[in-house]
């Protein structure tokens, strides 16, 4: 049985987002209804997403979304991986200022059926929920690659990039009446492969653009981490991560810690609590790395 998915991504900053999209396009159980991009140079990010869609031979709606975060300075002004666009066929023109409208329409047309997967800052999602507060209750769930929930780290070390880039939007999503499953940095960081393995195993056509994106990465690091793909895979294989219920809070007051995510096991999340229900939070507390890689590479 296929799962209807909407992807909201900041593809173009880190290769893991492209790996995630390649996974969704290769996953036979995924009915990818659309892609929205977020943060600086959202149009370039949309063009990068179209590269993978074209290689996959799929006509997926793509909408550039909001570039500026809510109430905080922009930390991600550009899409540096757009440098590979000249190497690949891609779409150039996309609808402007219609990402939120698109998300709203598709979710309303598929009540209770859509999993919303986010692998970047949640600015588009916060604006969507602000425009129409009933939308969260029409989602099946939100799966977030974001936050860091380990309790044994100093607070400054616990800041995670997606949460840091737009903490207010993350807080808005978490306060909404929807089931949220978060796969945090302490979990996804366990799922890595070395550059040599990437070059040996990324031979499938859909992974060739990802390999092109990753070459610059190998000059800085000797491995790739599958952050977004791990979160995506939990939608289709519930044995990849073990989740625990509780409450996620986002620090919005202390300037140096703004975006810090805190986890309380077993607690009831605080939120808007509309008639459709209250927020429900769960985080990934364990990941089966070998199972993930067997699952991932079986698709290519």
Phi and psi in degrees as GROMACS dihedral restraints (atoms count N, CA, C in turn):
[ dihedral_restraints ]
;  ai    aj    ak    al  type     phi  dphi    fc
    3     4     5     6     1   -78.0    20    10
    4     5     6     7     1   154.3    20    10
    6     7     8     9     1  -113.1    20    10
    7     8     9    10     1   129.9    20    10
    9    10    11    12     1   -79.5    20    10
   10    11    12    13     1   126.2    20    10
   12    13    14    15     1  -130.2    20    10
   13    14    15    16     1   139.1    20    10
   15    16    17    18     1  -114.2    20    10
   16    17    18    19     1   132.6    20    10
   18    19    20    21     1  -109.3    20    10
   19    20    21    22     1   125.9    20    10
   21    22    23    24     1  -113.5    20    10
   22    23    24    25     1   119.1    20    10
   24    25    26    27     1  -141.7    20    10
   25    26    27    28     1   152.2    20    10
   27    28    29    30     1  -107.6    20    10
   28    29    30    31     1    39.8    20    10
   30    31    32    33     1   -47.2    20    10
   31    32    33    34     1   137.3    20    10
   33    34    35    36     1   116.0    20    10
   34    35    36    37     1   -11.5    20    10
   36    37    38    39     1  -103.3    20    10
   37    38    39    40     1   -38.0    20    10
   39    40    41    42     1  -139.2    20    10
   40    41    42    43     1   143.8    20    10
   42    43    44    45     1   -64.8    20    10
   43    44    45    46     1   -20.2    20    10
   45    46    47    48     1   -63.1    20    10
   46    47    48    49     1   -28.7    20    10
   48    49    50    51     1   -69.6    20    10
   49    50    51    52     1   -36.6    20    10
   51    52    53    54     1   -67.6    20    10
   52    53    54    55     1   -38.3    20    10
   54    55    56    57     1   -61.3    20    10
   55    56    57    58     1   -41.7    20    10
   57    58    59    60     1   -60.9    20    10
   58    59    60    61     1   -46.3    20    10
   60    61    62    63     1   -65.2    20    10
   61    62    63    64     1   -41.2    20    10
   63    64    65    66     1   -59.2    20    10
   64    65    66    67     1   -40.9    20    10
   66    67    68    69     1   -60.7    20    10
   67    68    69    70     1   -47.8    20    10
   69    70    71    72     1   -62.6    20    10
   70    71    72    73     1   -39.1    20    10
   72    73    74    75     1   -69.6    20    10
   73    74    75    76     1   -28.4    20    10
   75    76    77    78     1   -88.7    20    10
   76    77    78    79     1   -18.3    20    10
   78    79    80    81     1   -74.6    20    10
   79    80    81    82     1   112.9    20    10
   81    82    83    84     1   -66.1    20    10
   82    83    84    85     1   -20.7    20    10
   84    85    86    87     1   -89.9    20    10
   85    86    87    88     1     4.5    20    10
   87    88    89    90     1  -102.6    20    10
   88    89    90    91     1   122.4    20    10
   90    91    92    93     1  -101.9    20    10
   91    92    93    94     1    89.7    20    10
   93    94    95    96     1   -78.5    20    10
   94    95    96    97     1   107.3    20    10
   96    97    98    99     1   -84.4    20    10
   97    98    99   100     1   -18.3    20    10
   99   100   101   102     1   172.4    20    10
  100   101   102   103     1   164.8    20    10
  102   103   104   105     1  -131.7    20    10
  103   104   105   106     1   132.3    20    10
  105   106   107   108     1  -120.7    20    10
  106   107   108   109     1   144.6    20    10
  108   109   110   111     1  -111.6    20    10
  109   110   111   112     1   157.7    20    10
  111   112   113   114     1  -145.6    20    10
  112   113   114   115     1   155.5    20    10
  114   115   116   117     1    76.1    20    10
  115   116   117   118     1  -173.5    20    10
  117   118   119   120     1   -52.4    20    10
  118   119   120   121     1   139.8    20    10
  120   121   122   123     1    56.6    20    10
  121   122   123   124     1    52.5    20    10
  123   124   125   126     1   -60.6    20    10
  124   125   126   127     1   -30.7    20    10
  126   127   128   129     1   -66.7    20    10
  127   128   129   130     1   -44.1    20    10
  129   130   131   132     1   -62.1    20    10
  130   131   132   133     1   -36.8    20    10
  132   133   134   135     1   -65.0    20    10
  133   134   135   136     1   -39.4    20    10
  135   136   137   138     1   -63.1    20    10
  136   137   138   139     1   -40.4    20    10
  138   139   140   141     1   -63.0    20    10
  139   140   141   142     1   -39.7    20    10
  141   142   143   144     1   -64.3    20    10
  142   143   144   145     1   -41.8    20    10
  144   145   146   147     1   -60.9    20    10
  145   146   147   148     1   -36.6    20    10
  147   148   149   150     1   -68.4    20    10
  148   149   150   151     1   -26.5    20    10
  150   151   152   153     1   -57.6    20    10
  151   152   153   154     1   -50.4    20    10
  153   154   155   156     1   -68.0    20    10
  154   155   156   157     1   -37.5    20    10
  156   157   158   159     1   -64.1    20    10
  157   158   159   160     1   -39.7    20    10
  159   160   161   162     1   -66.9    20    10
  160   161   162   163     1   -42.0    20    10
  162   163   164   165     1   -62.0    20    10
  163   164   165   166     1   -36.8    20    10
  165   166   167   168     1   -76.0    20    10
  166   167   168   169     1   -12.3    20    10
  168   169   170   171     1    71.7    20    10
  169   170   171   172     1    30.8    20    10
  171   172   173   174     1  -121.0    20    10
  172   173   174   175     1   138.1    20    10
  174   175   176   177     1   -98.2    20    10
  175   176   177   178     1    83.6    20    10
  177   178   179   180     1   -96.4    20    10
  178   179   180   181     1   129.8    20    10
  180   181   182   183     1   -60.9    20    10
  181   182   183   184     1   131.8    20    10
  183   184   185   186     1  -128.7    20    10
  184   185   186   187     1   131.5    20    10
  186   187   188   189     1  -132.2    20    10
  187   188   189   190     1   118.3    20    10
  189   190   191   192     1   -64.5    20    10
  190   191   192   193     1   134.6    20    10
  192   193   194   195     1  -111.1    20    10
  193   194   195   196     1  -150.0    20    10
  195   196   197   198     1   -71.2    20    10
  196   197   198   199     1   133.4    20    10
  198   199   200   201     1   -95.0    20    10
  199   200   201   202     1   -33.9    20    10
  201   202   203   204     1   -98.2    20    10
  202   203   204   205     1   135.9    20    10
  204   205   206   207     1   -73.2    20    10
  205   206   207   208     1   171.8    20    10
  207   208   209   210     1   -89.5    20    10
  208   209   210   211     1   117.6    20    10
  210   211   212   213     1    71.0    20    10
  211   212   213   214     1     1.4    20    10
  213   214   215   216     1  -129.4    20    10
  214   215   216   217     1   162.8    20    10
  216   217   218   219     1   -71.4    20    10
  217   218   219   220     1   152.4    20    10
  219   220   221   222     1   -73.5    20    10
  220   221   222   223     1   124.9    20    10
  222   223   224   225     1  -102.3    20    10
  223   224   225   226     1   -13.8    20    10
  225   226   227   228     1  -129.2    20    10
  226   227   228   229     1    80.9    20    10
  228   229   230   231     1   -82.7    20    10
  229   230   231   232     1   -19.7    20    10
  231   232   233   234     1  -137.7    20    10
  232   233   234   235     1   169.8    20    10
  234   235   236   237     1  -115.7    20    10
  235   236   237   238     1    83.8    20    10
  237   238   239   240     1   -60.5    20    10
  238   239   240   241     1   -27.0    20    10
  240   241   242   243     1   -76.0    20    10
  241   242   243   244     1    -3.7    20    10
  243   244   245   246     1   -62.5    20    10
  244   245   246   247     1    -8.9    20    10
  246   247   248   249     1   -59.1    20    10
  247   248   249   250     1   -22.8    20    10
  249   250   251   252     1   -86.6    20    10
  250   251   252   253     1    -4.5    20    10
  252   253   254   255     1   -58.5    20    10
  253   254   255   256     1   -33.1    20    10
  255   256   257   258     1   -67.7    20    10
  256   257   258   259     1   -13.6    20    10
  258   259   260   261     1   -90.4    20    10
  259   260   261   262     1   -11.6    20    10
  261   262   263   264     1  -137.8    20    10
  262   263   264   265     1   147.4    20    10
  264   265   266   267     1   -65.4    20    10
  265   266   267   268     1   138.0    20    10
  267   268   269   270     1  -158.8    20    10
  268   269   270   271     1   157.5    20    10
  270   271   272   273     1   -74.9    20    10
  271   272   273   274     1   150.8    20    10
  273   274   275   276     1  -109.1    20    10
  274   275   276   277     1   -43.5    20    10
  276   277   278   279     1  -103.8    20    10
  277   278   279   280     1   138.9    20    10
  279   280   281   282     1  -138.8    20    10
  280   281   282   283     1   156.8    20    10
  282   283   284   285     1   -59.3    20    10
  283   284   285   286     1   139.2    20    10
  285   286   287   288     1   -98.5    20    10
  286   287   288   289     1   139.8    20    10
  288   289   290   291     1    56.0    20    10
  289   290   291   292     1    35.7    20    10
  291   292   293   294     1  -123.9    20    10
  292   293   294   295     1     7.2    20    10
  294   295   296   297     1   -62.3    20    10
  295   296   297   298     1   -48.0    20    10
  297   298   299   300     1   -65.6    20    10
  298   299   300   301     1   -41.4    20    10
  300   301   302   303     1   -60.9    20    10
  301   302   303   304     1   -41.3    20    10
  303   304   305   306     1   -62.6    20    10
  304   305   306   307     1   -48.8    20    10
  306   307   308   309     1   -58.4    20    10
  307   308   309   310     1   -44.0    20    10
  309   310   311   312     1   -59.9    20    10
  310   311   312   313     1   -45.3    20    10
  312   313   314   315     1   -65.7    20    10
  313   314   315   316     1   -46.0    20    10
  315   316   317   318     1   -67.3    20    10
  316   317   318   319     1   -41.0    20    10
  318   319   320   321     1   -65.9    20    10
  319   320   321   322     1   -40.1    20    10
  321   322   323   324     1   -65.8    20    10
  322   323   324   325     1   -31.7    20    10
  324   325   326   327     1   -77.9    20    10
  325   326   327   328     1   -13.2    20    10
  327   328   329   330     1  -133.7    20    10
  328   329   330   331     1    60.5    20    10
  330   331   332   333     1   -61.5    20    10
  331   332   333   334     1   130.2    20    10
  333   334   335   336     1    74.7    20    10
  334   335   336   337     1     5.9    20    10
  336   337   338   339     1  -113.9    20    10
  337   338   339   340     1   -11.6    20    10
  339   340   341   342     1  -104.0    20    10
  340   341   342   343     1   132.7    20    10
  342   343   344   345     1   -96.3    20    10
  343   344   345   346     1   122.7    20    10
  345   346   347   348     1   -96.5    20    10
  346   347   348   349     1   115.8    20    10
  348   349   350   351     1  -104.5    20    10
  349   350   351   352     1   124.7    20    10
  351   352   353   354     1  -118.1    20    10
  352   353   354   355     1   130.3    20    10
  354   355   356   357     1  -123.6    20    10
  355   356   357   358     1    15.8    20    10
  357   358   359   360     1  -142.6    20    10
  358   359   360   361     1  -170.2    20    10
  360   361   362   363     1   -57.3    20    10
  361   362   363   364     1   150.4    20    10
  363   364   365   366     1   -97.4    20    10
  364   365   366   367     1    31.6    20    10
  366   367   368   369     1   -60.1    20    10
  367   368   369   370     1   -46.7    20    10
  369   370   371   372     1   -58.6    20    10
  370   371   372   373     1   -39.1    20    10
  372   373   374   375     1   -71.2    20    10
  373   374   375   376     1   -41.5    20    10
  375   376   377   378     1   -62.5    20    10
  376   377   378   379     1   -41.1    20    10
  378   379   380   381     1   -66.6    20    10
  379   380   381   382     1   -39.3    20    10
  381   382   383   384     1   -59.9    20    10
  382   383   384   385     1   -47.0    20    10
  384   385   386   387     1   -68.6    20    10
  385   386   387   388     1   -29.6    20    10
  387   388   389   390     1   -73.0    20    10
  388   389   390   391     1   -38.6    20    10
  390   391   392   393     1   -65.7    20    10
  391   392   393   394     1   -41.2    20    10
  393   394   395   396     1  -140.6    20    10
  394   395   396   397     1    95.9    20    10
  396   397   398   399     1   -62.6    20    10
  397   398   399   400     1   -15.5    20    10
  399   400   401   402     1   -79.1    20    10
  400   401   402   403     1   -16.6    20    10
  402   403   404   405     1   -57.2    20    10
  403   404   405   406     1   -44.0    20    10
  405   406   407   408     1   -55.4    20    10
  406   407   408   409     1   -37.7    20    10
  408   409   410   411     1   -71.4    20    10
  409   410   411   412     1   -12.1    20    10
  411   412   413   414     1   -93.8    20    10
  412   413   414   415     1    -4.8    20    10
  414   415   416   417     1   -87.6    20    10
  415   416   417   418     1   150.4    20    10
  417   418   419   420     1   -70.6    20    10
  418   419   420   421     1   -47.4    20    10
  420   421   422   423     1  -171.9    20    10
  421   422   423   424     1   165.1    20    10
  423   424   425   426     1  -113.9    20    10
  424   425   426   427     1   131.9    20    10
  426   427   428   429     1  -111.4    20    10
  427   428   429   430     1   119.5    20    10
  429   430   431   432     1  -111.5    20    10
  430   431   432   433     1   124.8    20    10
  432   433   434   435     1   -91.6    20    10
  433   434   435   436     1   101.0    20    10
  435   436   437   438     1   174.5    20    10
  436   437   438   439     1   161.1    20    10
  438   439   440   441     1    83.5    20    10
  439   440   441   442     1   168.9    20    10
  441   442   443   444     1  -144.3    20    10
  442   443   444   445     1   126.1    20    10
  444   445   446   447     1  -121.3    20    10
  445   446   447   448     1     5.1    20    10
  447   448   449   450     1   -65.6    20    10
  448   449   450   451     1   136.0    20    10
  450   451   452   453     1   -94.1    20    10
  451   452   453   454     1    -3.9    20    10
  453   454   455   456     1  -102.1    20    10
  454   455   456   457     1    16.1    20    10
  456   457   458   459     1  -112.6    20    10
  457   458   459   460     1   150.0    20    10
  459   460   461   462     1   -59.3    20    10
  460   461   462   463     1   149.8    20    10
  462   463   464   465     1   -57.4    20    10
  463   464   465   466     1   -43.1    20    10
  465   466   467   468     1   -62.5    20    10
  466   467   468   469     1   -32.5    20    10
  468   469   470   471     1   -76.9    20    10
  469   470   471   472     1   -11.6    20    10
  471   472   473   474     1   -92.3    20    10
  472   473   474   475     1    -1.7    20    10
  474   475   476   477     1   -69.9    20    10
  475   476   477   478     1   133.0    20    10
  477   478   479   480     1  -115.8    20    10
  478   479   480   481     1   145.0    20    10
  480   481   482   483     1   -59.9    20    10
  481   482   483   484     1   -49.9    20    10
  483   484   485   486     1   -61.6    20    10
  484   485   486   487     1   -40.8    20    10
  486   487   488   489     1   -68.8    20    10
  487   488   489   490     1   -38.9    20    10
  489   490   491   492     1   -65.4    20    10
  490   491   492   493     1   -37.0    20    10
  492   493   494   495     1   -69.2    20    10
  493   494   495   496     1   -28.6    20    10
  495   496   497   498     1  -155.0    20    10
  496   497   498   499     1    74.9    20    10
  498   499   500   501     1   -64.1    20    10
  499   500   501   502     1   -33.8    20    10
  501   502   503   504     1   -67.2    20    10
  502   503   504   505     1   -36.2    20    10
  504   505   506   507     1   -69.8    20    10
  505   506   507   508     1   -39.4    20    10
  507   508   509   510     1   -61.5    20    10
  508   509   510   511     1   -43.8    20    10
  510   511   512   513     1   -62.4    20    10
  511   512   513   514     1   -38.8    20    10
  513   514   515   516     1   -62.3    20    10
  514   515   516   517     1   -44.6    20    10
  516   517   518   519     1   -63.7    20    10
  517   518   519   520     1   -42.1    20    10
  519   520   521   522     1   -69.4    20    10
  520   521   522   523     1   -25.1    20    10
  522   523   524   525     1   -86.3    20    10
  523   524   525   526     1    -3.8    20    10
  525   526   527   528     1   -88.2    20    10
  526   527   528   529     1   154.4    20    10
  528   529   530   531     1   -76.4    20    10
  529   530   531   532     1    77.0    20    10
  531   532   533   534     1  -151.6    20    10
  532   533   534   535     1   151.9    20    10
  534   535   536   537     1   -75.1    20    10
  535   536   537   538     1   125.5    20    10
  537   538   539   540     1  -119.8    20    10
  538   539   540   541     1   128.4    20    10
  540   541   542   543     1  -116.4    20    10
  541   542   543   544     1   121.9    20    10
  543   544   545   546     1  -110.4    20    10
  544   545   546   547     1   132.7    20    10
  546   547   548   549     1  -111.5    20    10
  547   548   549   550     1   106.4    20    10
  549   550   551   552     1   -87.8    20    10
  550   551   552   553     1   171.8    20    10
  552   553   554   555     1   -62.0    20    10
  553   554   555   556     1   -34.7    20    10
  555   556   557   558     1   -66.9    20    10
  556   557   558   559     1   -22.5    20    10
  558   559   560   561     1   -88.1    20    10
  559   560   561   562     1   -51.4    20    10
  561   562   563   564     1   -66.6    20    10
  562   563   564   565     1   -28.4    20    10
  564   565   566   567     1   -66.0    20    10
  565   566   567   568     1   -13.8    20    10
  567   568   569   570     1   -80.0    20    10
  568   569   570   571     1   -10.9    20    10
  570   571   572   573     1  -107.3    20    10
  571   572   573   574     1    89.9    20    10
  573   574   575   576     1  -133.1    20    10
  574   575   576   577     1   154.6    20    10
  576   577   578   579     1  -136.9    20    10
  577   578   579   580     1   152.6    20    10
  579   580   581   582     1   -76.8    20    10
  580   581   582   583     1   160.8    20    10
  582   583   584   585     1   -58.8    20    10
  583   584   585   586     1   -38.5    20    10
  585   586   587   588     1   -61.8    20    10
  586   587   588   589     1   -40.2    20    10
  588   589   590   591     1   -67.9    20    10
  589   590   591   592     1   -39.2    20    10
  591   592   593   594     1   -58.3    20    10
  592   593   594   595     1   -47.8    20    10
  594   595   596   597     1   -65.4    20    10
  595   596   597   598     1   -27.5    20    10
  597   598   599   600     1   -82.0    20    10
  598   599   600   601     1   -33.2    20    10
  600   601   602   603     1  -106.2    20    10
  601   602   603   604     1   -15.5    20    10
  603   604   605   606     1   -88.4    20    10
  604   605   606   607     1    57.7    20    10
  606   607   608   609     1   -96.8    20    10
  607   608   609   610     1   -17.7    20    10
  609   610   611   612     1   -65.4    20    10
  610   611   612   613     1   147.2    20    10
  612   613   614   615     1   -51.5    20    10
  613   614   615   616     1   -40.6    20    10
  615   616   617   618     1   -70.8    20    10
  616   617   618   619     1   -19.2    20    10
  618   619   620   621     1   -95.2    20    10
  619   620   621   622     1    -7.1    20    10
  621   622   623   624     1   -64.1    20    10
  622   623   624   625     1   -43.4    20    10
  624   625   626   627     1   -62.6    20    10
  625   626   627   628     1   -33.7    20    10
  627   628   629   630     1   -64.6    20    10
  628   629   630   631     1   -40.7    20    10
  630   631   632   633     1   -62.7    20    10
  631   632   633   634     1   -39.8    20    10
  633   634   635   636     1   -60.9    20    10
  634   635   636   637     1   -43.4    20    10
  636   637   638   639     1   -63.8    20    10
  637   638   639   640     1   -33.5    20    10
  639   640   641   642     1   -80.5    20    10
  640   641   642   643     1   -15.1    20    10
  642   643   644   645     1   -60.2    20    10
  643   644   645   646     1   -42.8    20    10
  645   646   647   648     1   -66.3    20    10
  646   647   648   649     1   -31.4    20    10
  648   649   650   651     1   -62.8    20    10
  649   650   651   652     1   -37.2    20    10
  651   652   653   654     1   -70.4    20    10
  652   653   654   655     1   -15.3    20    10
  654   655   656   657     1   -74.3    20    10
  655   656   657   658     1   -21.7    20    10
  657   658   659   660     1  -101.1    20    10
  658   659   660   661     1   -38.6    20    10
  660   661   662   663     1  -136.7    20    10
  661   662   663   664     1   158.1    20    10
  663   664   665   666     1   -97.9    20    10
  664   665   666   667     1     8.4    20    10
  666   667   668   669     1  -148.1    20    10
  667   668   669   670     1   166.7    20    10
  669   670   671   672     1  -120.3    20    10
  670   671   672   673     1   138.8    20    10
  672   673   674   675     1  -108.5    20    10
  673   674   675   676     1   136.6    20    10
  675   676   677   678     1   -95.1    20    10
  676   677   678   679     1    54.1    20    10
  678   679   680   681     1   -54.1    20    10
  679   680   681   682     1   -64.1    20    10
  681   682   683   684     1   -66.7    20    10
  682   683   684   685     1   -36.8    20    10
  684   685   686   687     1   -66.1    20    10
  685   686   687   688     1   -33.5    20    10
  687   688   689   690     1   -63.7    20    10
  688   689   690   691     1   -47.2    20    10
  690   691   692   693     1   -59.3    20    10
  691   692   693   694     1   -43.6    20    10
  693   694   695   696     1   -63.4    20    10
  694   695   696   697     1   -41.4    20    10
  696   697   698   699     1   -64.7    20    10
  697   698   699   700     1   -27.7    20    10
  699   700   701   702     1   -66.2    20    10
  700   701   702   703     1   -18.2    20    10
  702   703   704   705     1   -70.2    20    10
  703   704   705   706     1   -30.4    20    10
  705   706   707   708     1  -110.6    20    10
  706   707   708   709     1   -16.1    20    10
  708   709   710   711     1  -139.0    20    10
  709   710   711   712     1   103.7    20    10
  711   712   713   714     1   -77.5    20    10
  712   713   714   715     1     3.0    20    10
  714   715   716   717     1   -95.2    20    10
  715   716   717   718     1    -4.4    20    10
  717   718   719   720     1   -74.2    20    10
  718   719   720   721     1   -40.7    20    10
  720   721   722   723     1  -127.3    20    10
  721   722   723   724     1   147.2    20    10
  723   724   725   726     1  -101.4    20    10
  724   725   726   727     1   131.2    20    10
  726   727   728   729     1  -108.7    20    10
  727   728   729   730     1   152.2    20    10
  729   730   731   732     1  -128.6    20    10
  730   731   732   733     1   136.4    20    10
  732   733   734   735     1   -85.0    20    10
  733   734   735   736     1   151.5    20    10
  735   736   737   738     1   169.1    20    10
  736   737   738   739     1  -144.5    20    10
  738   739   740   741     1  -135.1    20    10
  739   740   741   742     1   134.8    20    10
  741   742   743   744     1  -104.5    20    10
  742   743   744   745     1   133.0    20    10
  744   745   746   747     1  -121.0    20    10
  745   746   747   748     1   149.7    20    10
  747   748   749   750     1  -117.8    20    10
  748   749   750   751     1   128.4    20    10
  750   751   752   753     1   -71.3    20    10
  751   752   753   754     1   123.6    20    10
  753   754   755   756     1  -122.7    20    10
  754   755   756   757     1    -2.2    20    10
  756   757   758   759     1  -102.7    20    10
  757   758   759   760     1   -54.9    20    10
  759   760   761   762     1   -71.5    20    10
  760   761   762   763     1   117.5    20    10
  762   763   764   765     1   -56.3    20    10
  763   764   765   766     1   -46.1    20    10
  765   766   767   768     1   -72.8    20    10
  766   767   768   769     1   -16.9    20    10
  768   769   770   771     1  -113.5    20    10
  769   770   771   772     1    10.1    20    10
  771   772   773   774     1   -60.8    20    10
  772   773   774   775     1   125.7    20    10
  774   775   776   777     1   101.8    20    10
  775   776   777   778     1    -7.4    20    10
  777   778   779   780     1   -63.4    20    10
  778   779   780   781     1   133.0    20    10
  780   781   782   783     1  -103.6    20    10
  781   782   783   784     1   133.2    20    10
  783   784   785   786     1  -118.4    20    10
  784   785   786   787     1   142.9    20    10
  786   787   788   789     1  -121.3    20    10
  787   788   789   790     1   130.6    20    10
  789   790   791   792     1  -121.8    20    10
  790   791   792   793     1   106.1    20    10
  792   793   794   795     1   -61.3    20    10
  793   794   795   796     1   138.3    20    10
  795   796   797   798     1    76.1    20    10
  796   797   798   799     1    -4.7    20    10
  798   799   800   801     1   -81.3    20    10
  799   800   801   802     1   159.4    20    10
  801   802   803   804     1   -91.2    20    10
  802   803   804   805     1   121.6    20    10
  804   805   806   807     1   -61.1    20    10
  805   806   807   808     1   145.0    20    10
  807   808   809   810     1   -91.8    20    10
  808   809   810   811     1   136.9    20    10
  810   811   812   813     1  -168.3    20    10
  811   812   813   814     1  -164.8    20    10
  813   814   815   816     1   -68.5    20    10
  814   815   816   817     1   -34.4    20    10
  816   817   818   819     1    57.5    20    10
  817   818   819   820     1    52.8    20    10
  819   820   821   822     1   -69.4    20    10
  820   821   822   823     1   176.1    20    10
  822   823   824   825     1   -60.4    20    10
  823   824   825   826     1   -25.4    20    10
  825   826   827   828     1   -74.9    20    10
  826   827   828   829     1   -13.7    20    10
  828   829   830   831     1   142.4    20    10
  829   830   831   832     1  -179.5    20    10
  831   832   833   834     1  -111.3    20    10
  832   833   834   835     1   164.2    20    10
  834   835   836   837     1   -57.9    20    10
  835   836   837   838     1   146.6    20    10
  837   838   839   840     1  -130.5    20    10
  838   839   840   841     1   122.2    20    10
  840   841   842   843     1  -116.7    20    10
  841   842   843   844     1   143.5    20    10
  843   844   845   846     1  -146.1    20    10
  844   845   846   847     1   146.8    20    10
  846   847   848   849     1  -123.2    20    10
  847   848   849   850     1   153.1    20    10
  849   850   851   852     1   -75.6    20    10
  850   851   852   853     1   123.3    20    10
  852   853   854   855     1  -110.6    20    10
  853   854   855   856     1    -6.0    20    10
  855   856   857   858     1  -156.0    20    10
  856   857   858   859     1   141.4    20    10
  858   859   860   861     1  -129.6    20    10
  859   860   861   862     1   137.2    20    10
  861   862   863   864     1   -97.5    20    10
  862   863   864   865     1    97.2    20    10
  864   865   866   867     1   -63.7    20    10
  865   866   867   868     1   -47.8    20    10
  867   868   869   870     1   -62.4    20    10
  868   869   870   871     1   -40.9    20    10
  870   871   872   873     1   -61.5    20    10
  871   872   873   874     1   -41.3    20    10
  873   874   875   876     1   -59.8    20    10
  874   875   876   877     1   -50.9    20    10
  876   877   878   879     1   -64.9    20    10
  877   878   879   880     1   -36.6    20    10
  879   880   881   882     1   -61.9    20    10
  880   881   882   883     1   -42.5    20    10
  882   883   884   885     1   -64.6    20    10
  883   884   885   886     1   -48.0    20    10
  885   886   887   888     1   -62.7    20    10
  886   887   888   889     1   -54.8    20    10
  888   889   890   891     1   -73.9    20    10
  889   890   891   892     1   -15.1    20    10
  891   892   893   894     1   -67.1    20    10
  892   893   894   895     1   -17.0    20    10
  894   895   896   897     1   -88.3    20    10
  895   896   897   898     1    -9.8    20    10
